């Protein structure tokens, strides 16, 4: 009886959600994610297809390959990198299959086929339980930093019909939404089942950027959540630095995470993006404010003051997530000033940083240290902070003890550590390697962080930041 009452409450919650959607993602279709034409990820391809245009015009051909060729002709992209050709073909394959199976996949939120999933949920749960796994396999793209994973996924996403239930979201934001939903459904017999139904109702096609798993709680949630998502017809497109088999490597209770990896490989085509070029580092010479050295806080404060102009700067309090508040030591005109310790030596995470950059577009960060074993936790937070800033196109001003490469030089993966030649003297090894941090997750994130810090200091990135600010300004 108790189980039946829980199930009836789930139905009520789902019905309430249909009208209110208090914890929905950002609007189901958004075109606010810029595809930067100055990124110049070069490819060489020619594509012909008989696929119909998603709007029904058989004379037109659409999809990421077609759009890519248009950008080459328009001079927005350059030819050259054949490593990307296979990935573009896979994205076009997925696009064509989705167009052909749109009704079976329940992609169009206005069509009748997309509606019974919620109204018949109670009946299907108790009378005729069945799985509604999508007939179309998704795509899992992985590869090194700066190889164009995000750009290619965005190229694909922006070709989708606006009526489709599709969502492009960064993995940090996705997990924040999941935790928020779980809190709302706390006390139910299986809150993850309800969360899975909610997500599938909002977005049958889910595009997740920078898929990563760092802790045991998320690992266990993802395993159960995606079982529900795949059974509710979700088609997943994801980008990651890690191959599926390397996700959550050496993590606690990883054996409980392995079924998710198997399901991921079953429901997605896995594609490695191979390229020896980090295109983020092909940007122009340094134009930003990344200052190297000790005792130069006065210079950073001077640059901060130049940015805020005549606006009086002072302490502020920002509400970041679920009622939590963050003290900002100094802020004015969309710019915030922190000591490194105040952002990365405190128990803060992606949700806090996301809340911070909803209010501020520029961060001045004083005193970024060299990272190693002694400050591993701070290194994790710094990596997350850089990821959130990059995703939100925020501007960074900072003072640091070394270049981006030098800051993370002592962070290595297990494989890297095994290749380090042993010292001939234990005394020498103790003095040289005492702060070496062997950590697979940090080690794999290291190159991404170095690459992003480099790009965030470039003219091209700052132009994107400026464009973002202009778009946010209310029209007169």
Secondary structure by P-SEA (a helix, b strand, c coil): caaaaaaaaaaaaaaaaaccccccccccccccccccccccbbbbbbbbbccccccccccccccaaaaaaaaaaacccccccccaaaaaaaaaaaaaaaaaaccccccccccccccccccccccccccbbbbbcccbbbbbbbbcccccaaaaaaaaaaacccccbbbbbcaaaaaaaaaaaaaaacccccaaaaaaaaaaaaccbbbbcccccccaaaaaaaaaaaaaaaaabbbbbbccccccccccccccccccaaaaaaaaaaaccccccccccccccccccccccccccccaaaaaaaaaaaaacccbbbbbbbbccccbbbbbccccccbbbbcccccccccccaaaaaaaaacccbbbbccccccccccaaaaaaaaaaaaaaaaabbbbbbcccccccccccccccaaaaaaccccccaaaaaaccccccccaaaaaaaaaaaaaaaaaacaaaaaaaaaaaaaacccc
